[in-house]
Amino acid sequence: MLAIIGGSGLAQLANLEILRRHVVRTPYGEPSGPLTFGRFGREEVVFLARHGDGHHLAPHEINYRANVWALHEAGVERVIAINSVGGIHPDLGPSALATPDQLIDYTWGRKSTFFEGAEKPVTHIDFTHPYDESVRERLADAATKAQIPIVRSGVYACTQGPRLETAAEIDRLDRDGAAMVGMTGMPEASLARELGLKYASLAVVANQAAGRGGSLDGIRLANIGAALEAGLQKVRIILEKFVT
């Protein structure tokens, strides 16, 4: 079964034939909201709004463990995570799309593993390639079928938030090799790997990162909504192609 985790601006999935909603309790607390089960094209899909109903959960407040555990318990095998990002690379302007193939984690203090506590053995996972290649390729192919441009690689830098970054911080991320910056990519990706889920990100550029392009003198927050919605319209089309 396929899961879609909706990020900023995607609290509902259009064209989803809703079959039921299920409130889940997990050993790690409550997920961001109920799981919505339905059919999307030919696929059975579970949808979860990462930030909760009404977008009330900041990136550092999300219970990533509960979210990923709930999807796993529901029988999910593949996950498409929609992430809004700031574009660092020149090719990633507002409303552009990308399927990152690598990430760097700059977050701190987030519950980032299921393997902790006296009763759990020390467990390491291979995280050399954090995103599932088969899901990434299918997303990129869906974009091609829809004639929607997409950047097929790039390093996702995950910062703590909820504030946006300084221009100096973006310069540092650029030197580290990051093409885009977001706040929700970790520990979601590594938790999915711990549970054996095939996880990939479909990143939507909401704005150019601080000190870059149109954000050279500051990020105009009033413009983010329009750019994000333009990008999400393309995301919806790609998702429809993905499941057909």
C-alpha positions in Angstrom: 0.0 0.0 0.0 1.1 3.6 -0.8 1.2 6.4 1.8 1.3 10.1 0.9 2.5 12.5 3.6 1.2 15.9 2.9 3.4 18.9 3.8 2.7 22.6 4.0 -0.2 23.5 1.8 -1.3 19.9 1.2 -3.6 19.1 4.1 -6.0 17.2 1.8 -5.5 15.0 -1.3 -7.8 16.0 -4.1 -9.4 13.2 -6.1 -9.0 10.8 -3.3 -12.0 8.5 -3.1 -12.2 8.4 0.7 -13.2 5.0 2.2 -12.6 5.7 5.9 -10.7 7.6 8.4 -8.9 6.0 11.3 -7.6 7.6 14.5 -4.5 5.7 15.6 -2.8 5.3 18.9 0.8 4.3 18.9 3.5 3.4 21.5 5.0 6.7 20.7 2.0 8.9 21.2 -0.5 10.3 18.7 0.2 11.0 15.1 -0.4 14.4 13.5 -3.9 13.4 12.7 -6.2 10.5 11.6 -5.1 8.3 8.7 -7.4 8.8 5.7 -7.8 5.6 3.6 -9.0 5.7 0.1 -8.5 4.9 -3.6 -6.4 7.2 -5.8 -6.5 6.0 -9.4 -5.7 2.3 -9.3 -3.9 2.5 -5.9 -5.1 2.0 -2.4 -3.7 5.0 -0.6 -3.3 6.3 3.0 -3.0 10.0 3.4 -1.6 11.8 6.5 -1.3 15.6 6.9 2.2 16.0 8.6 1.3 19.3 10.2 -2.1 18.2 11.3 -5.5 19.7 10.6 -5.2 23.4 10.2 -1.4 23.3 9.9 -1.0 23.7 13.7 2.2 21.6 14.2 5.5 23.3 13.6 8.3 21.1 12.1 10.0 20.6 15.5 6.7 19.7 17.2 5.7 16.9 14.8 5.7 13.4 16.3 7.6 11.8 13.5 7.8 8.4 15.3 4.1 8.2 15.8 3.4 9.2 12.2 5.8 6.6 10.6 4.7 3.9 13.1 1.0 4.4 12.3 1.7 4.1 8.6 3.7 1.0 9.1 1.0 -0.6 11.3 -1.6 0.3 8.6 0.3 -2.0 6.1 2.1 0.8 4.1 5.1 -0.3 2.1 5.9 2.8 0.1 5.8 6.5 1.1 5.8 9.6 -0.9 6.6 12.6 1.3 5.7 16.0 0.1 8.2 18.6 1.4 8.2 22.3 0.9 11.7 23.7 0.6 13.8 26.8 -0.1 15.8 26.6 -3.3 19.6 27.0 -2.9 20.6 25.7 -6.4 19.9 28.2 -9.2 17.7 25.6 -10.9 15.3 25.5 -7.9 13.3 28.7 -8.2 9.8 29.2 -6.8 7.3 26.4 -7.6 10.0 24.2 -9.0 9.9 20.5 -8.1 12.7 18.0 -7.2 13.2 14.5 -6.1 16.3 14.7 -3.8 18.6 11.8 -3.7 20.7 12.7 -0.6 20.2 14.6 2.6 22.1 16.2 5.5 20.5 16.4 8.9 21.1 19.7 10.9 18.2 19.1 13.3 18.6 18.5 17.0 16.5 17.2 19.9 14.0 15.3 17.8 13.1 11.8 18.7 14.9 10.1 15.8 14.9 6.3 16.4 12.6 3.5 17.4 15.6 1.7 18.9 16.1 3.3 22.3 15.4 2.3 25.9 16.9 -0.4 28.1 14.7 -3.2 26.5 15.9 -2.3 23.0 19.2 -3.6 21.5 21.5 -1.1 19.9 20.6 -1.1 16.2 22.2 0.6 13.2 20.7 1.0 9.8 22.4 1.6 6.5 21.5 5.1 5.4 24.0 5.5 2.6 21.2 6.3 0.2 18.4 7.7 2.2 15.7 7.7 -0.4 14.3 4.7 -2.2 15.5 4.7 -5.8 12.5 2.8 -7.3 10.0 5.3 -5.9 12.2 8.3 -6.9 12.4 7.0 -10.5 8.7 6.4 -10.7 8.0 9.9 -9.5 10.4 11.4 -12.0 8.8 9.2 -14.8 5.3 10.4 -13.7 6.5 14.0 -14.0 7.9 13.3 -17.5 4.6 11.7 -18.6 2.8 14.9 -17.3 5.3 17.1 -19.2 6.2 18.8 -15.9 9.9 19.7 -15.4 11.5 18.2 -12.3 15.0 18.2 -11.0 15.9 14.5 -10.6 18.5 14.8 -7.8 19.9 17.1 -5.2 20.9 17.2 -1.5 18.1 18.1 0.9 19.4 20.0 4.0 17.1 19.6 7.0 17.2 22.4 9.5 15.5 22.7 12.8 13.1 25.6 12.2 10.6 27.0 12.7 12.5 30.2 11.7 13.9 30.5 8.3 17.7 30.5 7.8 20.1 33.4 7.7 22.0 34.2 4.5 25.2 33.0 6.1 23.6 29.7 7.1 22.5 29.2 3.5 26.0 30.0 2.3 27.2 27.2 4.7 24.6 24.8 3.4 25.7 25.6 -0.2 29.3 24.9 0.7 28.2 21.6 2.2 26.6 20.7 -1.1 22.9 21.3 -0.4 20.6 22.1 -3.3 17.6 22.8 -1.1 16.6 23.4 2.5 13.6 22.3 4.4 12.5 21.5 8.0 10.6 18.2 7.8 12.8 15.7 6.0 14.4 14.3 9.1 13.9 12.1 11.1 11.0 11.1 8.9 13.3 9.5 6.3 15.5 7.5 8.7 12.5 6.3 10.8 10.9 5.0 7.6 14.2 3.2 6.8 14.2 1.6 10.3 10.8 0.1 9.6 11.7 -1.0 6.1 9.4 1.5 4.2 10.4 2.5 0.7 10.5 6.3 1.2 11.0 9.2 -1.3 10.5 12.9 -1.2 8.8 15.1 -3.7 10.1 18.6 -2.8 8.3 21.8 -3.8 10.2 25.0 -3.8 8.2 27.7 -1.9 10.9 30.4 -2.2 14.5 30.9 -3.0 16.6 30.5 0.1 17.9 33.5 2.1 20.4 35.6 0.1 19.6 33.8 -3.1 17.9 35.3 -6.2 14.7 37.0 -5.4 15.5 36.5 -1.7 18.7 38.4 -1.8 17.4 41.2 0.4 15.0 39.1 2.4 12.3 36.4 1.9 9.0 37.9 1.1 6.7 35.7 3.1 3.6 37.1 1.3 4.8 35.5 -1.9 5.3 32.0 -0.5 1.7 31.0 -0.6 1.3 31.6 -4.3 4.5 29.9 -5.3 3.7 26.9 -3.0 0.2 26.5 -4.5 1.6 26.7 -8.1 4.0 23.9 -7.2 1.4 21.8 -5.5 -0.8 22.0 -8.5 2.0 20.2 -10.4 2.4 17.8 -7.5 -1.2 16.7 -7.7 -0.9 16.0 -11.4 2.3 14.0 -10.8 0.6 11.9 -8.1 -2.3 11.1 -10.4 0.2 9.9 -13.0 2.1 7.9 -10.4 -0.9 5.8 -9.5 -2.1 5.3 -13.1 
